[in-house]
Amino acid sequence: MIGLKRGVVKLKNHDKGWSKLFEKEAKLISSQISDYIVDIQHIGSTAIPNTIAKPIIDIAVAIDDLSNIKQVITLLEEAGFEYRGEQGIPDRHMFVKGDEESRTHHIHVMVNTSFEWKKHILFRDYLIHHPSEAKQYSELKKKLATEFEFDREKYTDGKEEFILGIIEKAKTNG
């Protein structure tokens, strides 16, 4: 149902079971870091109905203060998540679940007052409420996945302009 080899781009039609997989993982994460967690949200394309997505569940976790990140890292590693650092995005800490052949989850830990947090929520909510633009996003992803099946970085870069445009619309139009 979920899982994708690291670095590869393969898309699947939306699966209603993805929300249940998010809920299961959210419970595990919450149980591990309940002293620090402020919010937890299903983000990314697997959270947007009627879109295609890489079959990897993206989870945004808001903690109370980044000064607690060392404790959060330790606790999430104990729960089976691999810490990957900031990955080029300051104050956003990345964890993954699954091995290199079948990555199943990406966990993004940040403070809920950060722009990084807000943009994930704005993007998801806007596409949920604007299905025609969600369809455009799916079409773009299909094109990019064909072109960059074995280059996830170029695939991601190819989506950036569209994503930034949606975030701007969401900030001004809701």
FIVEX-792816 format. One record per atom (N, C-alpha, C, O): atom name; x, y, z. Coordinates in steps of 0.2 Angstrom, whole numbers, plus 5000, padded with zeros to 4 digits. Atoms other than C-alpha are relative to their C-alpha. Last residue first. Layout:
// residues N
(r CA; (X; Y; Z))
...
END
This chain:
// residues 174
(r N; (5002; 5005; 4996))
(r CA; (4961; 5157; 5009))
(r C; (4997; 4994; 4998))
(r O; (4995; 4989; 5001))
(r N; (5007; 5002; 5001))
(r CA; (4962; 5170; 4996))
(r C; (4997; 4995; 5005))
(r O; (4991; 4995; 5005))
(r N; (5004; 4994; 5002))
(r CA; (4978; 5180; 5000))
(r C; (4993; 4998; 5000))
(r O; (4988; 5002; 5001))
(r N; (4999; 4994; 4995))
(r CA; (4988; 5167; 5010))
(r C; (4996; 5006; 4998))
(r O; (4993; 5009; 5003))
(r N; (5003; 5002; 4993))
(r CA; (4981; 5152; 5000))
(r C; (5001; 5006; 5005))
(r O; (4996; 5007; 5009))
(r N; (5007; 4999; 5001))
(r CA; (4985; 5161; 4983))
(r C; (4996; 4998; 5007))
(r O; (4992; 5002; 5009))
(r N; (5001; 4992; 5000))
(r CA; (5003; 5164; 4989))
(r C; (4992; 5000; 4999))
(r O; (4989; 5005; 5002))
(r N; (4999; 4998; 4994))
(r CA; (5004; 5145; 4994))
(r C; (4998; 5008; 5000))
(r O; (4995; 5010; 5005))
(r N; (5006; 5002; 4996))
(r CA; (4997; 5140; 4978))
(r C; (5000; 5003; 5007))
(r O; (4995; 5005; 5009))
(r N; (5006; 4996; 5002))
(r CA; (5010; 5150; 4968))
(r C; (4994; 4998; 5004))
(r O; (4990; 5002; 5005))
(r N; (4999; 4993; 4997))
(r CA; (5024; 5143; 4979))
(r C; (4994; 5004; 4998))
(r O; (4991; 5008; 5001))
(r N; (5001; 5000; 4993))
(r CA; (5018; 5125; 4975))
(r C; (5000; 5007; 5003))
(r O; (4996; 5009; 5007))
(r N; (5007; 5001; 4999))
(r CA; (5017; 5128; 4956))
(r C; (4998; 5000; 5008))
(r O; (4993; 5004; 5010))
(r N; (5004; 4994; 5002))
(r CA; (5034; 5136; 4956))
(r C; (4993; 4999; 5001))
(r O; (4990; 5004; 5003))
(r N; (4999; 4994; 4996))
(r CA; (5042; 5122; 4966))
(r C; (4996; 5006; 4998))
(r O; (4992; 5009; 5003))
(r N; (5006; 4998; 4997))
(r CA; (5035; 5107; 4957))
(r C; (5000; 5006; 5004))
(r O; (4995; 5009; 5005))
(r N; (5005; 4998; 5005))
(r CA; (5049; 5105; 4945))
(r C; (4994; 5002; 5003))
(r O; (4990; 5005; 4999))
(r N; (4999; 4993; 5003))
(r CA; (5062; 5106; 4959))
(r C; (4995; 5002; 4995))
(r O; (4993; 5008; 4995))
(r N; (5002; 4995; 4995))
(r CA; (5054; 5091; 4967))
(r C; (5001; 5007; 4998))
(r O; (4997; 5011; 4999))
(r N; (5008; 5000; 5000))
(r CA; (5055; 5081; 4951))
(r C; (4998; 5005; 5005))
(r O; (4993; 5008; 5004))
(r N; (5003; 4996; 5006))
(r CA; (5073; 5087; 4949))
(r C; (4993; 5000; 5000))
(r O; (4989; 5005; 4998))
(r N; (4998; 4993; 4999))
(r CA; (5078; 5081; 4967))
(r C; (4997; 5004; 4994))
(r O; (4994; 5010; 4995))
(r N; (5006; 4997; 4996))
(r CA; (5068; 5064; 4964))
(r C; (5002; 5008; 5001))
(r O; (4997; 5012; 5002))
(r N; (4997; 4993; 4997))
(r CA; (5079; 5060; 4950))
(r C; (4995; 5003; 5004))
(r O; (4992; 5008; 5001))
(r N; (4995; 5002; 4996))
(r CA; (5075; 5042; 4944))
(r C; (5004; 5006; 5003))
(r O; (5010; 5005; 5005))
(r N; (5001; 5005; 4996))
(r CA; (5058; 5045; 4937))
(r C; (5005; 4998; 5005))
(r O; (5004; 4995; 5011))
(r N; (4995; 5001; 4995))
(r CA; (5062; 5062; 4931))
(r C; (4999; 4994; 5005))
(r O; (5000; 4995; 5011))
(r N; (4994; 4997; 5002))
(r CA; (5053; 5065; 4915))
(r C; (5006; 4998; 5005))
(r O; (5012; 4997; 5003))
(r N; (4998; 5003; 5006))
(r CA; (5039; 5053; 4918))
(r C; (5007; 5002; 4998))
(r O; (5011; 4998; 4996))
(r N; (4998; 5006; 4998))
(r CA; (5037; 5059; 4936))
(r C; (5003; 4996; 4994))
(r O; (5007; 4992; 4994))
(r N; (4993; 5000; 4997))
(r CA; (5038; 5077; 4930))
(r C; (5002; 4993; 5002))
(r O; (5008; 4991; 5001))
(r N; (4995; 4998; 5005))
(r CA; (5023; 5074; 4918))
(r C; (5007; 5000; 5003))
(r O; (5012; 4997; 5000))
(r N; (4999; 5005; 5005))
(r CA; (5013; 5065; 4931))
(r C; (5005; 5001; 4995))
(r O; (5009; 4997; 4993))
(r N; (4996; 5005; 4997))
(r CA; (5017; 5078; 4944))
(r C; (5001; 4994; 4996))
(r O; (5006; 4991; 4995))
(r N; (4993; 4998; 5000))
(r CA; (5011; 5092; 4933))
(r C; (5004; 4994; 5003))
(r O; (5010; 4993; 5000))
(r N; (4997; 5000; 5007))
(r CA; (4995; 5083; 4930))
(r C; (5007; 5002; 4999))
(r O; (5011; 4999; 4996))
(r N; (4999; 5007; 5002))
(r CA; (4992; 5080; 4948))
(r C; (5003; 4999; 4993))
(r O; (5007; 4995; 4992))
(r N; (4994; 5002; 4997))
(r CA; (4995; 5098; 4952))
(r C; (5001; 4993; 4998))
(r O; (5007; 4991; 4997))
(r N; (4994; 4997; 5003))
(r CA; (4982; 5103; 4939))
(r C; (5007; 4998; 5003))
(r O; (5012; 4996; 4999))
(r N; (4999; 5004; 5006))
(r CA; (4970; 5091; 4947))
(r C; (5006; 5003; 4996))
(r O; (5009; 4999; 4993))
(r N; (4997; 5006; 4998))
(r CA; (4973; 5099; 4964))
(r C; (5001; 4996; 4994))
(r O; (5006; 4992; 4993))
(r N; (4992; 4998; 5000))
(r CA; (4970; 5116; 4955))
(r C; (5003; 4993; 5003))
(r O; (5009; 4992; 5001))
(r N; (4997; 4999; 5007))
(r CA; (4953; 5109; 4949))
(r C; (5007; 5002; 5000))
(r O; (5011; 5000; 4996))
(r N; (4999; 5006; 5003))
(r CA; (4949; 5102; 4967))
(r C; (5003; 5001; 4992))
(r O; (5007; 4997; 4990))
(r N; (4999; 4998; 5007))
(r CA; (4951; 5119; 4976))
(r C; (5002; 4994; 4995))
(r O; (5007; 4993; 4993))
(r N; (5005; 4995; 5001))
(r CA; (4946; 5116; 4994))
(r C; (4999; 5002; 4993))
(r O; (4994; 5005; 4991))
(r N; (5006; 5004; 4998))
(r CA; (4958; 5101; 4997))
(r C; (4993; 5004; 4998))
(r O; (4988; 5001; 4995))
(r N; (5001; 5005; 5006))
(r CA; (4971; 5110; 4986))
(r C; (4994; 4996; 5002))
(r O; (4990; 4994; 4998))
(r N; (5002; 4997; 5006))
(r CA; (4970; 5125; 4998))
(r C; (4998; 4995; 4995))
(r O; (4993; 4996; 4991))
(r N; (5007; 4998; 4999))
(r CA; (4970; 5115; 5014))
(r C; (4998; 5003; 4993))
(r O; (4992; 5002; 4991))
(r N; (5005; 5005; 4999))
(r CA; (4986; 5106; 5009))
(r C; (4993; 5002; 5000))
(r O; (4989; 4999; 4996))
(r N; (5000; 5004; 5006))
(r CA; (4995; 5121; 5003))
(r C; (4995; 4994; 5000))
(r O; (4991; 4994; 4995))
(r N; (5004; 4995; 5005))
(r CA; (4990; 5132; 5018))
(r C; (5000; 4996; 4993))
(r O; (4994; 4996; 4990))
(r N; (5007; 5000; 4999))
(r CA; (4995; 5118; 5030))
(r C; (4996; 5004; 4995))
(r O; (4991; 5001; 4993))
(r N; (5003; 5006; 5001))
(r CA; (5012; 5115; 5023))
(r C; (4993; 4999; 5001))
(r O; (4989; 4996; 4997))
(r N; (5001; 5002; 5008))
(r CA; (5015; 5133; 5021))
(r C; (4998; 4993; 4999))
(r O; (4994; 4992; 4994))
(r N; (5006; 4997; 5003))
(r CA; (5011; 5136; 5040))
(r C; (4999; 4999; 4992))
(r O; (4994; 4998; 4990))
(r N; (5006; 5003; 4998))
(r CA; (5023; 5124; 5046))
(r C; (4994; 5003; 4997))
(r O; (4990; 4999; 4994))
(r N; (4999; 5007; 5003))
(r CA; (5038; 5131; 5036))
(r C; (4993; 4996; 5002))
(r O; (4991; 4992; 4998))
(r N; (5003; 5000; 5007))
(r CA; (5032; 5148; 5040))
(r C; (5000; 4994; 4997))
(r O; (4996; 4992; 4993))
(r N; (4995; 4999; 5005))
(r CA; (5036; 5144; 5059))
(r C; (4996; 5001; 4993))
(r O; (4991; 4998; 4992))
(r N; (5000; 4993; 5002))
(r CA; (5023; 5147; 5072))
(r C; (5004; 5001; 4994))
(r O; (5005; 5007; 4992))
(r N; (5006; 4998; 5004))
(r CA; (5020; 5128; 5073))
(r C; (4999; 5007; 4998))
(r O; (4994; 5009; 4995))
(r N; (5004; 4996; 4995))
(r CA; (5038; 5124; 5078))
(r C; (4994; 5003; 4996))
(r O; (4994; 5005; 4990))
(r N; (4998; 4993; 5000))
(r CA; (5046; 5111; 5067))
(r C; (4995; 5003; 5006))
(r O; (4991; 5000; 5009))
(r N; (5001; 4997; 4994))
(r CA; (5047; 5092; 5065))
(r C; (5002; 5007; 5000))
(r O; (5007; 5009; 4998))
(r N; (4997; 4993; 5000))
(r CA; (5044; 5085; 5048))
(r C; (4999; 5003; 5006))
(r O; (4993; 5004; 5008))
(r N; (5003; 4996; 4995))
(r CA; (5041; 5066; 5047))
(r C; (5004; 5006; 5001))
(r O; (5010; 5006; 5001))
(r N; (4996; 4994; 4999))
(r CA; (5043; 5057; 5031))
(r C; (4997; 5004; 5006))
(r O; (4991; 5006; 5005))
(r N; (5002; 4994; 4996))
(r CA; (5035; 5039; 5031))
(r C; (5006; 5006; 5000))
(r O; (5012; 5004; 5000))
(r N; (5007; 5000; 4999))
(r CA; (5036; 5023; 5020))
(r C; (4997; 5007; 5003))
(r O; (4992; 5009; 5002))
(r N; (5001; 4994; 4995))
(r CA; (5053; 5022; 5013))
(r C; (4993; 5001; 5000))
(r O; (4989; 5002; 4995))
(r N; (5007; 4999; 4999))
(r CA; (5054; 5005; 5004))
(r C; (4999; 5005; 5006))
(r O; (4997; 5004; 5011))
(r N; (5004; 5003; 5005))
(r CA; (5071; 5000; 4997))
(r C; (4992; 5002; 5000))
(r O; (4989; 5001; 4996))
(r N; (4998; 4997; 5007))
(r CA; (5081; 5012; 5007))
(r C; (4996; 4998; 4995))
(r O; (4994; 5001; 4990))
(r N; (4993; 5001; 5003))
(r CA; (5073; 5006; 5023))
(r C; (5000; 5004; 4994))
(r O; (4996; 5006; 4991))
(r N; (4999; 5005; 5006))
(r CA; (5057; 5012; 5031))
(r C; (5007; 5000; 4998))
(r O; (5011; 5005; 4999))
(r N; (5001; 5007; 4998))
(r CA; (5054; 5027; 5042))
(r C; (5000; 4996; 4994))
(r O; (4997; 4998; 4989))
(r N; (5003; 5005; 5005))
(r CA; (5061; 5044; 5040))
(r C; (4999; 4994; 5003))
(r O; (5001; 4992; 5008))
(r N; (5000; 5007; 4998))
(r CA; (5064; 5059; 5051))
(r C; (4997; 4996; 4994))
(r O; (4993; 4998; 4991))
(r N; (5003; 5006; 5004))
(r CA; (5067; 5077; 5046))
(r C; (5002; 4994; 5003))
(r O; (5007; 4992; 5005))
(r N; (4996; 5006; 4999))
(r CA; (5070; 5092; 5057))
(r C; (4996; 4995; 4997))
(r O; (4990; 4993; 4998))
(r N; (5004; 5006; 5002))
(r CA; (5064; 5109; 5051))
(r C; (5004; 4994; 5000))
(r O; (5009; 4993; 4997))
(r N; (5005; 5001; 4994))
(r CA; (5073; 5124; 5060))
(r C; (4994; 4995; 4998))
(r O; (4989; 4995; 5001))
(r N; (4998; 4998; 4993))
(r CA; (5083; 5128; 5044))
(r C; (4994; 4999; 5004))
(r O; (4988; 5001; 5002))
(r N; (5005; 4995; 4998))
(r CA; (5078; 5119; 5028))
(r C; (5001; 5001; 5007))
(r O; (4999; 4997; 5012))
(r N; (5000; 4994; 5003))
(r CA; (5093; 5111; 5020))
(r C; (4995; 5005; 5001))
(r O; (4994; 5010; 4998))
(r N; (5001; 5002; 5007))
(r CA; (5090; 5093; 5025))
(r C; (4999; 5007; 4996))
(r O; (4995; 5007; 4992))
(r N; (5005; 4994; 5003))
(r CA; (5087; 5099; 5043))
(r C; (4999; 4999; 4993))
(r O; (4995; 5002; 4990))
(r N; (4998; 4993; 4999))
(r CA; (5094; 5083; 5051))
(r C; (4995; 5004; 4996))
(r O; (4989; 5003; 4995))
(r N; (4997; 4998; 5006))
(r CA; (5090; 5065; 5044))
(r C; (5003; 5007; 5000))
(r O; (5005; 5010; 4995))
(r N; (5000; 4993; 5001))
(r CA; (5084; 5056; 5060))
(r C; (5005; 5002; 4994))
(r O; (5010; 4999; 4993))
(r N; (4993; 4999; 5002))
(r CA; (5079; 5038; 5057))
(r C; (5000; 5008; 5000))
(r O; (4997; 5011; 4995))
(r N; (4999; 4995; 5006))
(r CA; (5062; 5034; 5065))
(r C; (5007; 5002; 5000))
(r O; (5011; 5002; 5005))
(r N; (4999; 5002; 5006))
(r CA; (5060; 5018; 5075))
(r C; (5001; 5005; 4994))
(r O; (5001; 5002; 4988))
(r N; (5006; 5003; 5003))
(r CA; (5052; 5023; 5091))
(r C; (5001; 4997; 4993))
(r O; (4996; 4995; 4990))
(r N; (5002; 5006; 4996))
(r CA; (5069; 5025; 5100))
(r C; (4993; 4997; 4997))
(r O; (4992; 4991; 4998))
(r N; (4995; 5005; 5002))
(r CA; (5074; 5037; 5086))
(r C; (4998; 4993; 5004))
(r O; (4999; 4988; 5001))
(r N; (5003; 5002; 5006))
(r CA; (5058; 5047; 5090))
(r C; (5005; 4994; 4997))
(r O; (5003; 4990; 4994))
(r N; (5006; 5004; 4999))
(r CA; (5063; 5048; 5108))
(r C; (4997; 4998; 4993))
(r O; (4995; 4992; 4993))
(r N; (4999; 5006; 4996))
(r CA; (5081; 5053; 5105))
(r C; (4994; 4996; 5000))
(r O; (4994; 4990; 4999))
(r N; (4997; 5005; 5004))
(r CA; (5076; 5066; 5092))
(r C; (5001; 4993; 5003))
(r O; (5000; 4988; 5000))
(r N; (5005; 5002; 5005))
(r CA; (5063; 5074; 5103))
(r C; (5004; 4995; 4995))
(r O; (5001; 4990; 4993))
(r N; (5004; 5005; 4997))
(r CA; (5075; 5075; 5117))
(r C; (4995; 4997; 4995))
(r O; (4994; 4991; 4995))
(r N; (4995; 5006; 4998))
(r CA; (5088; 5084; 5106))
(r C; (4996; 4995; 5003))
(r O; (4997; 4989; 5002))
(r N; (4999; 5005; 5006))
(r CA; (5074; 5095; 5098))
(r C; (5004; 4994; 5002))
(r O; (5003; 4989; 4999))
(r N; (5001; 5006; 4998))
(r CA; (5069; 5103; 5115))
(r C; (5001; 4994; 4994))
(r O; (5000; 4989; 4995))
(r N; (4995; 5001; 4995))
(r CA; (5076; 5120; 5111))
(r C; (5000; 4993; 5003))
(r O; (5004; 4990; 5006))
(r N; (4994; 5004; 5003))
(r CA; (5066; 5119; 5096))
(r C; (5005; 4999; 5005))
(r O; (5010; 4995; 5003))
(r N; (4994; 4996; 5000))
(r CA; (5051; 5124; 5107))
(r C; (5005; 4996; 4997))
(r O; (5007; 4990; 4999))
(r N; (5001; 4994; 4997))
(r CA; (5033; 5118; 5108))
(r C; (5006; 5005; 5000))
(r O; (5005; 5011; 5000))
(r N; (4997; 5000; 4993))
(r CA; (5034; 5105; 5095))
(r C; (4999; 5007; 5003))
(r O; (4999; 5012; 5000))
(r N; (4998; 4994; 4997))
(r CA; (5024; 5104; 5079))
(r C; (5002; 4999; 5007))
(r O; (4998; 4995; 5011))
(r N; (5001; 5000; 4993))
(r CA; (5024; 5088; 5069))
(r C; (5002; 5006; 5003))
(r O; (5008; 5009; 5002))
(r N; (4997; 4994; 4997))
(r CA; (5021; 5088; 5051))
(r C; (4998; 4999; 5007))
(r O; (4993; 4998; 5009))
(r N; (5003; 4998; 4994))
(r CA; (5018; 5070; 5043))
(r C; (5004; 5006; 5003))
(r O; (5010; 5006; 5004))
(r N; (4996; 4994; 4997))
(r CA; (5021; 5065; 5026))
(r C; (4996; 5002; 5006))
(r O; (4990; 5003; 5006))
(r N; (5004; 4996; 4996))
(r CA; (5015; 5047; 5021))
(r C; (5004; 5006; 5003))
(r O; (5009; 5004; 5007))
(r N; (4996; 4999; 4994))
(r CA; (5025; 5040; 5007))
(r C; (4996; 5005; 5004))
(r O; (4994; 5010; 5001))
(r N; (5003; 5004; 4994))
(r CA; (5016; 5032; 4992))
(r C; (5004; 5000; 5006))
(r O; (5006; 4995; 5009))
(r N; (4995; 5005; 4998))
(r CA; (5021; 5046; 4980))
(r C; (4997; 4996; 5006))
(r O; (4995; 5000; 5010))
(r N; (4995; 4998; 4995))
(r CA; (5005; 5055; 4976))
(r C; (5005; 4994; 5000))
(r O; (5004; 4988; 4998))
(r N; (4995; 5006; 5000))
(r CA; (4991; 5056; 4964))
(r C; (5005; 5002; 5005))
(r O; (5006; 5008; 5006))
(r N; (4993; 4998; 5003))
(r CA; (4977; 5068; 4969))
(r C; (5004; 4993; 5000))
(r O; (5003; 4989; 5003))
(r N; (5001; 4999; 5008))
(r CA; (4958; 5064; 4972))
(r C; (5007; 5002; 4997))
(r O; (5006; 5005; 4991))
(r N; (5004; 5005; 5004))
(r CA; (4959; 5067; 4991))
(r C; (5000; 5002; 4992))
(r O; (5001; 5007; 4990))
(r N; (5004; 4996; 5004))
(r CA; (4974; 5078; 4998))
(r C; (4996; 4995; 4995))
(r O; (4998; 4991; 4991))
(r N; (5005; 4997; 4996))
(r CA; (4983; 5070; 5013))
(r C; (4994; 5004; 4996))
(r O; (4989; 5006; 4998))
(r N; (5004; 5006; 4998))
(r CA; (4993; 5058; 5002))
(r C; (4995; 5003; 5005))
(r O; (4990; 4999; 5006))
(r N; (5005; 5002; 5004))
(r CA; (4999; 5074; 4993))
(r C; (4995; 4994; 5002))
(r O; (4990; 4993; 5000))
(r N; (4998; 5003; 5006))
(r CA; (5008; 5082; 5007))
(r C; (4994; 4997; 4996))
(r O; (4988; 4997; 4998))
(r N; (4999; 4995; 5005))
(r CA; (5002; 5084; 5025))
(r C; (5002; 4997; 4993))
(r O; (5002; 4990; 4993))
(r N; (4999; 5004; 5006))
(r CA; (4994; 5074; 5039))
(r C; (5001; 5005; 4994))
(r O; (4996; 5009; 4993))
(r N; (5004; 4999; 5006))
(r CA; (4995; 5085; 5054))
(r C; (5003; 4995; 4994))
(r O; (5009; 4994; 4993))
(r N; (4997; 5005; 5005))
(r CA; (5002; 5084; 5072))
(r C; (4995; 5000; 4994))
(r O; (4989; 4999; 4995))
(r N; (5005; 5002; 5006))
(r CA; (5000; 5098; 5084))
(r C; (5004; 4995; 4996))
(r O; (5010; 4994; 4996))
(r N; (5006; 4995; 5000))
(r CA; (5008; 5104; 5100))
(r C; (4995; 4998; 4995))
(r O; (4989; 4999; 4997))
(r N; (5004; 4999; 5006))
(r CA; (5020; 5090; 5104))
(r C; (4995; 5005; 5001))
(r O; (4992; 5006; 5007))
(r N; (4997; 4994; 5004))
(r CA; (5034; 5092; 5118))
(r C; (4995; 5002; 4994))
(r O; (4996; 5007; 4991))
(r N; (4998; 4995; 4995))
(r CA; (5028; 5081; 5133))
(r C; (5002; 5006; 4995))
(r O; (5002; 5012; 4998))
(r N; (5006; 4996; 4997))
(r CA; (5018; 5070; 5121))
(r C; (5002; 5006; 5004))
(r O; (4998; 5010; 5005))
(r N; (4998; 4993; 4999))
(r CA; (5034; 5065; 5112))
(r C; (4995; 5004; 5003))
(r O; (4994; 5010; 5002))
(r N; (4993; 4999; 4999))
(r CA; (5033; 5046; 5111))
(r C; (5002; 5007; 5002))
(r O; (5007; 5007; 5007))
(r N; (4998; 5004; 4994))
(r CA; (5015; 5043; 5113))
(r C; (5007; 5001; 5002))
(r O; (5009; 5001; 5007))
(r N; (5003; 4996; 4994))
(r CA; (5011; 5057; 5100))
(r C; (5002; 4996; 5007))
(r O; (5004; 5000; 5012))
(r N; (4996; 4994; 4999))
(r CA; (5023; 5049; 5087))
(r C; (4998; 5004; 5007))
(r O; (5002; 5005; 5011))
(r N; (4993; 5002; 4998))
(r CA; (5015; 5032; 5089))
(r C; (5004; 5006; 5002))
(r O; (5007; 5006; 5007))
(r N; (5001; 5002; 4993))
(r CA; (4997; 5040; 5088))
(r C; (5007; 4997; 5003))
(r O; (5008; 4999; 5009))
(r N; (5001; 4994; 4996))
(r CA; (5002; 5050; 5073))
(r C; (4999; 4998; 5007))
(r O; (5002; 5001; 5012))
(r N; (4993; 4997; 4998))
(r CA; (5009; 5034; 5065))
(r C; (4999; 5006; 5004))
(r O; (5004; 5007; 5009))
(r N; (4996; 5005; 4997))
(r CA; (4992; 5025; 5066))
(r C; (5007; 5003; 5002))
(r O; (5009; 5002; 5008))
(r N; (5003; 5000; 4993))
(r CA; (4982; 5041; 5061))
(r C; (5004; 4995; 5004))
(r O; (5006; 4996; 5010))
(r N; (4998; 4994; 4996))
(r CA; (4993; 5043; 5046))
(r C; (4998; 5000; 5007))
(r O; (5002; 5001; 5011))
(r N; (4992; 5001; 4998))
(r CA; (4991; 5025; 5041))
(r C; (5003; 5006; 5003))
(r O; (5007; 5005; 5007))
(r N; (4999; 5004; 4994))
(r CA; (4972; 5028; 5043))
(r C; (5007; 4998; 5001))
(r O; (5009; 4998; 5007))
(r N; (5002; 4996; 4994))
(r CA; (4973; 5043; 5031))
(r C; (5000; 4996; 5007))
(r O; (5002; 4998; 5012))
(r N; (4995; 4996; 4998))
(r CA; (4982; 5033; 5018))
(r C; (4999; 5004; 5007))
(r O; (5003; 5005; 5011))
(r N; (4997; 5003; 4994))
(r CA; (4968; 5020; 5018))
(r C; (5006; 5004; 5002))
(r O; (5009; 5003; 5008))
(r N; (5003; 4998; 4993))
(r CA; (4958; 5032; 5007))
(r C; (5003; 4997; 5006))
(r O; (5003; 5000; 5011))
(r N; (5002; 5005; 4996))
(r CA; (4971; 5029; 4993))
(r C; (4997; 5002; 5006))
(r O; (5000; 5005; 5010))
(r N; (5002; 4999; 4993))
(r CA; (4974; 5042; 4980))
(r C; (4997; 4994; 5003))
(r O; (4993; 4991; 5000))
(r N; (5006; 4996; 4999))
(r CA; (4981; 5036; 4964))
(r C; (4999; 5000; 5007))
(r O; (5001; 4996; 5011))
(r N; (5006; 5004; 4999))
(r CA; (4999; 5031; 4964))
(r C; (4994; 5004; 5001))
(r O; (4994; 5010; 5003))
(r N; (5006; 4997; 4998))
(r CA; (5015; 5039; 4958))
(r C; (4994; 4995; 5001))
(r O; (4994; 4991; 4996))
(r N; (5005; 5004; 5003))
(r CA; (5033; 5033; 4956))
(r C; (4993; 5002; 5004))
(r O; (4993; 5003; 5010))
(r N; (5006; 4996; 5001))
(r CA; (5048; 5044; 4958))
(r C; (4995; 4995; 4997))
(r O; (4995; 4994; 4991))
(r N; (5004; 5002; 5006))
(r CA; (5064; 5035; 4964))
(r C; (4993; 5004; 5000))
(r O; (4991; 5005; 5006))
(r N; (4997; 4996; 5006))
(r CA; (5077; 5043; 4976))
(r C; (4996; 4998; 4993))
(r O; (4997; 5002; 4988))
(r N; (4998; 4993; 4999))
(r CA; (5073; 5031; 4990))
(r C; (5003; 5002; 4993))
(r O; (5007; 4999; 4990))
(r N; (4993; 5000; 5000))
(r CA; (5063; 5016; 4985))
(r C; (5003; 5007; 5000))
(r O; (5000; 5011; 4996))
(r N; (4997; 4999; 5006))
(r CA; (5045; 5018; 4989))
(r C; (5007; 5000; 5001))
(r O; (5010; 5003; 5006))
(r N; (4993; 5001; 5000))
(r CA; (5033; 5013; 5002))
(r C; (5003; 5001; 4993))
(r O; (4999; 4999; 4988))
(r N; (4996; 4995; 5000))
(r CA; (5014; 5012; 5004))
(r C; (5007; 4998; 5000))
(r O; (5009; 4992; 5001))
(r N; (5004; 4994; 5000))
(r CA; (5000; 5000; 5000))
(r C; (5004; 5006; 5000))
(r O; (5003; 5011; 4996))
END
